[in-house]
């Protein structure tokens, strides 16, 4: 296994630490880290810091496991290619755009449920990987079929859009798409600046 670059490592460790702390506080003191969750604006529980802090919270072991696996798979390589500064920018842009899209969706749906998880940032990294290495062959866990990164990204994006409209599973599918949107816009901006 390659060594984790610094920002990826720090984000991964922070997510694991917050997950352990949240589990401990919830079980022993019944004090969940509720004010770190991304609450809808109309709930009266929204605070600006939640646009970032929600990404460090996860609801279950499987939730954090798959997000951290994706972070390691895609984030490590992106950080090595871009460097820590640009990689941090894409993480923050994906996290913020995922949060803003989710706030818009919860407002339109009159939902009062909070959002947690680094999935929006992860989907931003996934789209970034597909844009940088479109012809790289990857083998996803489900289904374990080798495919080019650009097709993998397109399939996941289409699934999220379909699930967002048709499913009521409690997953923030539009936040995932928001993370992809933020990464896409930032990469397009970087490319336009480079062409000037």
C-alpha positions in Angstrom: 0.0 0.0 0.0 1.4 3.4 -0.9 2.0 5.9 1.8 -0.9 8.3 2.3 0.0 11.9 1.4 -0.5 14.5 4.2 -3.9 16.1 3.5 -5.5 12.7 2.6 -4.1 11.2 5.8 -5.2 14.2 7.9 -8.7 14.1 6.6 -9.0 10.3 7.0 -7.7 10.4 10.6 -9.9 13.4 11.4 -13.0 11.5 10.1 -12.1 8.4 12.1 -11.4 10.4 15.2 -14.7 12.2 15.0 -16.6 9.0 14.3 -15.0 7.3 17.4 -15.7 10.4 19.6 -19.3 10.6 18.4 -19.8 6.9 19.1 -18.3 7.3 22.6 -20.2 10.4 23.5 -23.5 9.0 22.2 -23.2 5.8 24.2 -21.7 7.1 27.4 -23.0 10.6 27.8 -25.9 10.7 25.3 -24.2 13.8 23.8 -24.2 13.4 20.0 -22.2 16.0 17.9 -25.5 17.4 16.5 -24.3 20.9 15.9 -21.7 19.6 13.5 -24.4 18.1 11.2 -25.7 20.1 8.2 -29.2 21.1 9.3 -31.7 22.6 6.9 -31.9 26.4 7.2 -35.6 26.3 8.1 -34.9 24.0 11.0 -33.5 26.8 13.1 -30.5 24.6 13.9 -28.3 25.7 10.9 -25.0 27.4 11.6 -22.4 28.4 9.0 -19.7 26.1 10.2 -21.9 23.1 9.4 -21.1 23.7 5.7 -17.7 22.0 6.5 -18.1 20.1 9.7 -20.9 17.7 8.4 -18.3 16.0 6.2 -16.4 14.7 9.3 -19.5 12.9 10.7 -20.6 9.4 9.6 -23.7 7.4 10.6 -22.3 3.9 10.7 -19.1 1.8 10.3 -20.0 0.9 6.7 -20.6 4.6 5.9 -17.2 5.7 7.1 -15.5 2.5 5.8 -16.6 3.1 2.2 -16.0 6.8 2.3 -12.4 6.4 3.6 -11.7 3.6 1.1 -12.7 5.9 -1.7 -10.7 8.7 -0.2 -7.6 6.5 -0.1 -8.3 5.1 -3.7 -8.9 8.4 -5.4 -7.7 11.1 -3.1 -4.2 9.8 -2.6 -3.4 9.8 -6.3 -5.0 13.2 -6.8 -3.0 14.8 -4.0 0.3 13.3 -5.4 -0.5 14.8 -8.8 -1.9 18.2 -7.7 0.0 18.8 -4.5 -1.5 19.5 -1.1 -2.7 23.1 -1.8 -4.7 22.4 -5.0 -6.0 19.1 -3.5 -7.2 20.9 -0.4 -9.0 23.4 -2.7 -10.9 20.6 -4.5 -11.8 18.9 -1.2 -13.2 22.2 0.2 -15.0 23.1 -3.1 -16.6 19.7 -3.3 -17.7 19.7 0.4 -19.1 23.3 0.1 -21.0 22.7 -3.2 -22.4 19.4 -1.9 -23.6 21.3 1.2 -25.2 24.1 -0.8 -27.0 21.8 -3.2 -28.3 19.7 -0.2 -29.5 22.9 1.5 -31.4 23.9 -1.7 -32.9 20.4 -2.0 -34.0 20.2 1.6 -35.5 23.6 1.3 -37.5 22.7 -1.8 -38.6 19.4 -0.2 -39.4 21.1 3.2 -37.2 18.4 4.8 -35.9 18.9 8.4 -33.4 16.1 8.4 -29.7 16.8 8.9 -27.0 15.6 6.5 -23.7 14.0 7.4 -20.7 12.3 5.7 -17.8 13.0 3.4 -19.6 11.5 0.4 -20.0 14.9 -1.3 -16.3 15.5 -1.1 -15.6 11.9 -2.2 -17.8 12.3 -5.3 -15.9 15.4 -6.1 -12.7 13.4 -6.0 -14.3 10.7 -8.1 -15.2 13.2 -10.8 -11.7 14.8 -10.6 -10.1 11.4 -11.0 -12.3 10.7 -14.1 -11.3 14.1 -15.6 -7.6 13.6 -15.0 -7.3 9.9 -15.8 -10.3 9.2 -18.1 -8.8 6.1 -19.7 -7.4 4.6 -16.5 -8.8 1.1 -15.9 -10.3 0.6 -12.4 -12.2 -2.3 -10.9 -15.0 -1.2 -8.5 -16.1 -3.5 -5.7 -19.6 -3.6 -7.0 -19.8 -4.8 -9.8 -16.2 -6.1 -10.0 -15.9 -5.3 -13.7 -12.9 -3.5 -15.1 -13.9 -0.3 -16.8 -12.4 3.1 -17.8 -12.6 5.8 -15.1 -14.7 8.0 -17.3 -17.4 5.3 -17.7 -17.3 4.6 -14.0 -17.8 8.3 -13.1 -20.6 8.6 -15.7 -22.4 5.5 -14.3 -22.1 6.7 -10.7 -23.4 10.1 -11.7 -26.3 8.7 -13.6 -27.2 6.4 -10.7 -27.1 9.3 -8.2 -29.4 11.3 -10.4 -31.8 8.4 -10.8 -31.7 7.6 -7.1 -32.2 11.2 -6.1 -35.5 11.4 -8.0 -36.8 7.9 -7.4 -35.5 6.8 -4.0 -36.5 7.8 -0.5 -33.7 5.9 1.3 -32.4 8.8 3.4 -29.2 9.1 1.4 -28.3 12.7 0.2 -28.0 11.8 -3.5 -28.2 15.4 -4.6 -25.3 16.3 -2.2 -23.2 13.7 -4.1 -24.1 15.4 -7.4 -23.3 18.7 -5.8 -19.8 17.5 -4.8 -19.3 16.5 -8.4 -20.5 19.9 -9.7 -18.1 21.8 -7.4 -15.1 19.7 -8.5 -16.1 20.1 -12.2 -16.4 23.9 -11.9 -13.1 24.3 -10.1 -11.2 22.1 -12.6 -12.8 24.0 -15.5 -11.7 27.3 -13.8 -8.1 26.0 -13.4 -8.0 25.0 -17.0 -9.4 28.3 -18.3 -6.8 30.2 -16.2 -4.0 28.0 -17.6 -5.0 28.7 -21.2 -4.9 32.5 -20.7 
